[in-house]
Amino acid sequence: MADLCDLTLAEARDGIRAKKFSSAELTRAHVDAMISARPLNAFISETPVIAKAMADESDKRIARGEARALEGLPLAIKDLFCTKGVRTTAASHILEPFVPTYESTVTSKLWADGAVMLGKANLDEFAMGSSNETSYFGPVENPWRKPGDNRARVPGGSSGGSAAAVAARFALGATGTDTGGSIRQPAAFCGIAGIKPTYGRCSRWGIVAFASSLDQAGPMARTVKDCAILLRSMSGFDPKDSTSVDMPVPDYEKALTGNIKGLKVGIPEEYRVDGMPAEIDAMWRRGADWLKAAGAIIKPVKLLLTTYALPTYYIVAPAECSSNLARYDGVRFGLRTKGDDLTGMYEGTRGEGFGREVRRRILIGTYVLSAGYYDAYYLKAQRVRALIARDFANAFNEVDVLLTPTAPSSAFARGEKSADPIAMYLNDVFTVPASLAGLPGMSVPAGLSSDGLPLGLQLIGRAYDEETVLRTAAVLEEAAQFEARPPVWWKQ
């Protein structure tokens, strides 16, 4: 039943409810596809036995007429979400043996709505990366390849395993986390949709922390509608998370009316950065034309502090990373190495357990938080962050949503930028500003580059106004008519 893997999540949901096929059949097709796609290295842990049991339970509920919102739909779960009784590694050697005794709030909500877990998706170690090359368990390969070029392409990061699984059609959808673009950038690189909701919309409880004031869970899927369905299940107040917002969760699927007549769409010229490829700029202009043709009003807006967003992010995020990762000391859980004394055990555990990029960010973060540098770097970065948020607030006094590119390029070859951290960090130039402001942002596939690789457009909305972002994204998706698929080279 390979054709079952071609269904969107919404189509699969409707097919199960109409009893055209069972959850067991749907799940088996995706498990088989997942196994055949192992060359992509999209999963750290596959859970086919758990998936079968969950699917069987779903079929029993369906037979009783008790189907829930996501009943029987197989998903990939980024290996940053703690899953009770299932290893959760954050793609790091230091957590390689860790099996949680508890379930993250987001995955608890998904299981409560009937979803099925296919496995734990690969990622950059502790979500630190823009290419999914920093995982202890090896890099993920993008299912897309440049025609005539067999070099492995990165899927983007950090949610690269989730993006690859959805794009290659062995998961109907996936969870991701986005700290500075880690849902949106891999979605663009892999030709799928992904939304980072407003900070506080989805609970962070039970998600392995990178930067606590930035991390936010969100869905990744092949269509805007699928993302809307998943986001409703993932969202909601959680008293266990002090940053969780206590407000009603809209029915995001109902927001997809297709009507954006009179909607004001802002075009921030500051996102037109030096060296941006002409085809990215052309796609951006084309996206604005599509929205204008649908009745939207296109307006230029000013986001003058955008140029400071990336350096601000790479002070704030490493500082919080340094603080959060201090808990991994070899004493309470995870990896432990031997040492001559307690200090030696700490040093050996952290030196062996953390990869190169994680160590780099811990060092940066520890430096900017140290005595004599806290005021000069961290405190100043937080002030600039507040000004960036104010910039967005002023822009949203004039417009309803912003349109920008998602990433400054298509997927690059593995190893092409890994030796140059600055070049790697520049991949986040368009996604970081919305993260610093805590705003919802979504990437929608908009076309192919001259190299035959996917390109995405980003929509940014007001805080807690995911409905407008999704409604506009659906119109953009309809206009783009992106139907290209990656070649299935991994089965050959």
Buried (B, 14 or more C-beta within 10 A) or exposed (E): EEEBBEBBBBBBBEBBEEEEBBBBBBBBBBBBBBEBBEEBBBBBBBBBEBBBBBBBBBBEBBEEEEBBBBBBBBBBBBBBBBBBEBBBBBBBBBBBEBBBEEBBBBBBBBBEBBBBBBBBBBBBBBBBBBBBBBBBBEBBBBBBBBEEEEEBBBBBBBBBBBBBBBBBBBBBBBBBBBBBBBBBBBBBBBBBBBBBBBBBBBBBBBBBBBBBBBBBBBBBBBBBBBBBBBBBBBBBBBEEBEBBBEEEBBEBBEBBEEEBEEBBBBBBEBBEBEEBBEBBBEBBEBBBEBBEEBEBBBBEBBBEBBEBBBBBBBBBBBBBBBBBBEEBBBEEBBBBBEBEEEEEBBBBBBEEBBBEBBBBBBEBBBBBBEEEEBEEBBEBBBEBBEEBBEBBEEBBEEBBBBBBBBBBBBBBBBEBBBEEBEEBBBBBBBBBBBBBBBBBBBBBBBBBBEBBBBBBBBBBBBBBBBBBBBBBBBBBBEBBEBEEBBEEEBEE
